[in-house]
């Protein structure tokens, strides 16, 4: 009996060591980058991607005019809100499993207005009462929308639009709050300016703001999150370098396109990231990054 117990203990310890060895030997997450620009565009800035691989964003055409877009495979749908000043329509994000898109345009009075693009039609997202400009950033599969607006004093706040009701969002102890993305669980990514002039990133769950920050970051912009808890964004390190980042499995990974300065913006449940690299009004060129181990 004692020998059996001893044998069982030895086997249990061997199993523990084997699991630990496998865990420690898990290869790091790596990224494969492909170009994701609108054909013929001089600049492309992807903002979001759904689980079917449709991406949305903004681009500048060969005449120097800006547009929003939906890119599905090689098919491009150009978005120009009928109420917009020429060149001011920009798509921000798309649903995880749907095709509804939100974005922003500038009206004839020079005010930023939000829009919902659904079934080929544009509908205004007016924002909280009395705002001086509103910019929707994302929509989830339930139709909840988040973004930012300026109040009558010119201060910037985040917002949540749920069941036709607006809720103002302000990160604690910070100012100029922007709500960037919302998943189907209602979690929201937020970034805001702190008293030192740097940017803090957060994930808002209920009423709790949890900070997210890559190890070498001085400023952290929390951008997209998916329904599995992964988060991406952009950070500026202590040397002033700008890089994309991904938080996956409790670990931070740099997301840096070989083309140069990188901004990570969109993220789906398959951990496909879209963003832009380079320079220009819209950051230069769009990219799509898939993960591999």
C-alpha positions in Angstrom: 0.0 0.0 0.0 2.8 2.4 0.9 4.5 1.6 -2.4 1.3 2.4 -4.3 1.0 5.7 -2.5 4.7 6.5 -3.2 4.2 5.7 -6.9 1.1 7.9 -7.1 3.0 10.8 -5.5 5.9 10.4 -7.9 3.5 10.3 -10.9 1.7 13.4 -9.6 4.9 15.3 -9.3 6.0 14.2 -12.7 2.7 15.5 -14.1 3.2 18.9 -12.4 6.7 19.2 -13.7 5.6 18.3 -17.2 2.8 20.9 -17.2 5.2 23.5 -15.8 7.7 22.6 -18.5 5.1 22.9 -21.2 3.9 26.2 -19.9 7.4 27.7 -19.6 8.1 26.4 -23.2 5.1 28.1 -24.7 6.3 30.1 -27.6 5.6 33.9 -27.5 2.9 35.4 -29.6 4.1 36.6 -33.0 2.4 38.7 -35.7 2.1 38.3 -39.4 1.6 41.7 -41.1 -0.2 42.3 -44.4 -1.1 45.5 -46.1 -4.7 46.6 -45.7 -5.1 49.7 -47.8 -7.9 50.9 -50.1 -6.8 50.4 -53.7 -5.7 53.7 -55.3 -5.7 55.5 -51.9 -2.7 57.7 -51.0 -3.4 57.1 -47.3 -5.5 54.5 -45.4 -6.5 54.3 -41.7 -8.4 51.2 -40.7 -10.4 51.7 -37.5 -12.1 48.4 -36.8 -12.5 44.8 -38.1 -15.4 42.3 -37.5 -15.2 38.6 -37.0 -15.9 38.0 -40.7 -12.8 40.0 -41.7 -14.7 43.2 -42.9 -12.7 46.3 -41.9 -13.7 49.9 -41.8 -11.9 53.2 -41.6 -10.9 56.3 -43.6 -8.8 56.9 -46.7 -7.6 59.8 -48.9 -8.2 59.4 -52.6 -5.8 60.4 -55.4 -7.4 63.9 -55.5 -6.6 64.4 -51.8 -10.3 64.0 -50.6 -11.1 61.9 -47.5 -13.8 59.3 -47.3 -15.0 56.5 -45.0 -14.9 53.0 -46.2 -15.9 49.3 -45.7 -13.4 46.8 -47.1 -14.7 43.2 -47.5 -12.1 41.1 -49.3 -11.3 43.2 -52.4 -14.7 45.0 -52.4 -14.6 48.6 -51.2 -17.7 50.5 -50.2 -17.0 54.2 -50.0 -18.9 56.1 -47.3 -19.8 59.8 -47.6 -22.6 61.0 -45.4 -25.0 63.1 -47.4 -25.0 65.8 -44.7 -21.2 66.1 -44.6 -18.8 68.7 -45.9 -16.8 67.1 -48.6 -13.9 65.0 -47.4 -15.0 64.8 -43.7 -16.7 61.4 -43.5 -14.7 58.9 -41.4 -15.8 55.4 -40.3 -14.7 54.4 -36.8 -15.7 50.8 -36.2 -18.0 47.9 -37.1 -20.0 45.3 -35.0 -18.2 42.1 -34.1 -20.8 39.8 -35.8 -22.8 42.4 -37.7 -22.3 45.0 -40.4 -23.5 48.2 -38.7 -20.9 50.9 -38.8 -20.4 54.1 -36.8 -18.4 57.1 -37.6 -18.2 60.9 -37.8 -18.6 63.7 -40.2 -18.4 67.5 -40.1 -21.6 69.4 -41.0 -22.1 72.7 -42.8 -21.7 74.6 -39.5 -18.3 73.0 -38.9 -19.6 70.8 -36.1 -18.6 67.1 -35.7 -21.7 64.8 -35.9 -21.9 61.1 -35.4 -23.5 58.7 -37.9 -24.8 55.1 -38.0 -24.5 53.3 -41.3 -27.0 50.5 -41.6 -28.5 48.8 -44.7 -27.0 51.5 -46.9 -28.5 54.4 -45.0 -27.0 57.0 -42.8 -28.6 58.1 -39.5 -27.3 60.9 -37.3 -26.0 60.1 -33.8 -26.6 63.5 -32.2 -24.8 62.9 -28.8 -25.8 64.2 -25.4 -28.0 67.3 -25.2 -26.1 70.6 -25.8 -22.8 69.1 -27.0 -20.4 71.1 -29.1 -19.4 68.0 -31.2 -19.7 64.3 -30.9 -17.5 61.4 -32.2 -18.8 57.8 -32.0 -16.0 55.3 -31.8 -17.6 51.8 -31.7 -20.8 49.8 -31.7 -21.3 46.2 -30.3 -23.7 43.5 -31.5 -26.4 44.8 -29.1 -26.3 48.2 -30.7 -24.6 50.0 -27.7 -22.4 52.8 -28.9 -19.5 54.6 -27.3 -17.4 57.6 -28.2 -16.6 61.2 -27.0 -18.2 64.6 -27.0 -17.5 68.2 -26.0 -19.7 69.8 -23.5 -20.9 73.5 -23.5 -17.7 74.5 -21.7 -15.5 72.8 -24.3 -14.5 69.9 -22.0 -14.2 66.4 -23.5 -16.0 63.4 -22.0 -16.7 59.8 -23.0 -20.2 58.6 -23.6 -22.2 55.4 -23.7 -25.4 55.2 -25.7 -27.6 52.4 -24.5 -31.3 52.0 -25.0 -31.5 55.6 -26.4 -30.0 56.9 -23.2 -26.6 58.7 -22.9 -24.3 58.2 -20.0 -21.3 60.4 -19.5 -18.0 58.6 -18.8 -15.1 60.3 -17.0 -11.9 58.4 -15.9 -11.2 59.1 -12.2 -8.6 61.9 -11.5 -8.1 62.5 -15.3 -9.5 64.8 -17.9 -10.4 64.7 -21.6 -11.9 61.2 -21.5 -12.5 59.3 -24.7 -14.4 56.0 -24.8 -13.0 54.0 -27.7 -14.6 50.5 -27.9 -17.3 48.4 -26.3 -17.7 44.6 -26.4 -20.8 42.5 -26.1 -20.3 42.1 -22.3 -20.5 45.9 -22.0 -16.8 46.4 -21.2 -15.4 49.7 -22.5 -11.9 50.8 -23.4 -11.1 54.4 -22.3 -8.2 56.7 -22.3 -7.8 60.1 -20.7 -5.1 62.8 -19.8 -3.5 62.8 -16.4 -2.2 65.7 -14.4 1.3 65.2 -15.7 0.2 65.6 -19.3 0.5 61.9 -20.2 -2.3 59.5 -21.3 -3.7 56.8 -19.2 -5.5 53.7 -20.6 -8.3 51.8 -18.9 -10.8 49.0 -19.3 -14.2 50.0 -17.7 -16.2 47.1 -16.3 -19.4 48.3 -14.7 -18.2 51.3 -12.7 -14.6 50.1 -12.2 -11.8 51.6 -14.3 -8.9 49.2 -14.5 -5.6 50.6 -15.8 -3.8 49.0 -18.7 -0.2 49.9 -19.4 2.6 48.2 -21.3 5.8 48.0 -19.2 7.8 50.8 -21.0 4.8 53.1 -21.7 4.8 56.7 -20.7 1.4 57.4 -22.4 -1.1 54.6 -23.1 -4.0 54.8 -25.5 -6.5 51.9 -24.9 -8.2 51.3 -28.2 -10.1 48.0 -29.1 -11.1 45.0 -27.0 -12.8 41.8 -28.0 -15.3 39.5 -26.3 -12.5 37.3 -25.0 -10.8 40.0 -22.9 -8.0 40.9 -25.3 -7.1 44.6 -25.6 -5.0 46.6 -28.0 -3.9 50.2 -28.5 -1.0 52.5 -29.0 1.7 53.6 -26.5 4.5 56.1 -26.4 7.5 54.9 -24.5 10.0 56.9 -22.5 12.1 57.6 -25.6 9.1 59.1 -27.5 8.7 56.1 -29.8 5.1 55.2 -30.8 4.2 51.5 -31.0 1.1 49.4 -31.1 0.4 46.9 -28.3 -1.8 43.9 -27.5 -2.7 42.5 -24.1 -3.4 38.8 -24.4 -3.4 36.2 -21.6 -2.2 38.7 -19.1 0.9 39.6 -21.2 1.7 42.7 -23.2 3.1 42.3 -26.7 4.5 45.0 -29.0 2.6 45.3 -32.4 5.1 47.0 -34.7 4.7 46.9 -38.5 8.0 46.6 -40.4 6.9 49.7 -42.3 7.6 52.0 -39.3 5.7 53.9 -36.6 2.6 51.8 -35.8 -0.8 52.5 -34.3 -3.0 49.5 -33.4 -6.7 50.4 -33.6 -9.1 47.5 -34.3 -9.4 44.0 -32.9 -11.8 41.1 -33.4 -12.4 37.8 -31.5 -9.9 36.0 -33.7 -7.2 38.4 -32.4 -6.8 40.0 -35.8 -5.6 43.6 -35.4 -5.9 46.4 -37.9 -4.2 49.8 -37.7 -1.8 52.0 -39.6 1.8 52.8 -40.0 3.9 55.5 -41.4 3.1 59.2 -41.5 0.3 61.5 -42.9 -3.1 62.8 -41.9 -4.4 59.2 -41.6 -1.1 57.6 -40.6 0.1 56.5 -44.0 -0.8 52.9 -44.8 -3.2 50.4 -43.3 -2.2 47.0 -42.0 -3.8 43.8 -40.8 -1.9 41.6 -38.3 -2.8 38.1 -37.6 -1.4 36.2 -34.6 0.7 33.1 -34.6 2.7 31.1 -32.1 
